[in-house]
């Protein structure tokens, strides 16, 4: 008993401050445990914390707050050190004992001997040659087989996984540029440019942007699923969700806005700016659409220009049409070479060709008529008679037959200028000339009259809507009243025609009706 107490007194010294030393008689703290030899310690120079297989069935109390144990791993908890946190009533793993790897624990974190390249993640930069490549690879298999490619940045699992020699690429996202071995590409977003192999100078921002591209170059895709199916198409620009989504080999297309040129496959040289503009285009080339739904239904039509919401929205195969303003040439399907400038100009045209309308509602009701020209608000045919080569000039001016020109509406009080209207009368261009006109007899039988032109009756006859008759401005009503009161001098056309017939004279001065209008 004496021997044991003597030994203990040599190992432990107790001062007035209750300091305890193990292996030392001069402890420097409340408790100091000193190794047998700091230079050559034995395998027993350490502290054994209590070992347990499972946590106690009864939780410790606040008196044990901070108590440390070692879990052996033979039970349910993961092997490691744990301490009791009475505040949360739970055992907390110490350091990396939770089973989740921390950065310090990764064996795959490395850099080249020059310190210029950095790789972090399982097998990231696996076969890097260790030269001054200045690559950064973060994520599972990032830049896995890169050998000599330099100045690449890959962040995300599988990013730039197959790159060997490509340089100056940036991949940020799961599988971004995964198959790439080209240069100067930028992919930001999961699966962006994932299939790219040798295509270069592409930029893809958004999930699956340019996801199917293999060899296409100089493409820019911004937005989720933009240019998703492009494979070899080049010089395309897509900005907006699913724009140029189906494009495969089409080139030099520009799509700005969600769903623009969405179904285009091989069509090239198209420009779409606005929500779903040129949405259905597949093979059409060199079309320009600016405005929501502009050229929306176009499939194979070429060289069309639509500027305005819903302009040429129904066109499918029509070519070389120009529509400027909302709803211009709205219903055109296959009509060609039409020009519509103004709100709802040539609105109902479907297959008519070579028509020109300038002004809101100009040639509004033309459907299949060709070679017609209208200039002015609501100028055009009086009804959908599908005229050919008719011309109407002036606000609310209507043509009623083919090969007819009308200048001014029924409220016009004067048409003139500073010289006379002249007709071609050159003898060189006249044939079958005969002196068989009963001029004096014809003139003597004419009956000049005065009259007031019944504008309202004309408008009823032509079925002109009130909105067009009266317009929205007071000055139109003013001139209408003046026209109604104006006393005119002339002849009755039917009487002149009958007089000529009575004399056996085919008089060209009477413009006979061409139809019921």
Buried (B, 14 or more C-beta within 10 A) or exposed (E): EEEEEEEEEEEBEEEEEEBBBEEBEEBEEEEBBBBEEEEEEEEEBEEEEEEBEEBEEEEBEEEEEEBEBBBEEEEEBEEBBBBBBBEEEEBEBBEEBEEEEEEEEEEBBBBBEEEBBBBBBBBBBBEBEEBEBBBBBBBBBBBBBBEEBBBBBBBBBBBBBBBBEBBBBBBBBBBBBBBBBBBBBBBBBBBBBBBBEBBBBBBBBBBBBBBBBBBBBBBBBBBBBBBBBBBBBBBBBBBBBBBBBBBBBBBBBBBBBBBBBBBBBBBBBBBBBBBBBBBBBBBBBBBBBBBBBBBBBBBBBBBBBBBBBBBBBBBBBBBBBBBBBBBBBBBBBBBBBBBBBBBBBBBBBBBBBBBBBBBBBBBBBBBBBBBBBBBBBBBBBBBBBBBBBBBBBBBBBBBBBBEBEBEBBBBBEEEEEEEEEEEEEEEEEEEEEEEEEEEEEBEEBEEEEEEEBEBEEEBEEBEBEEEBBBBEEEEBEEEBEEBBEEEEEEBEEEEBBEBBEEBEBEEEEBEEEEEEB
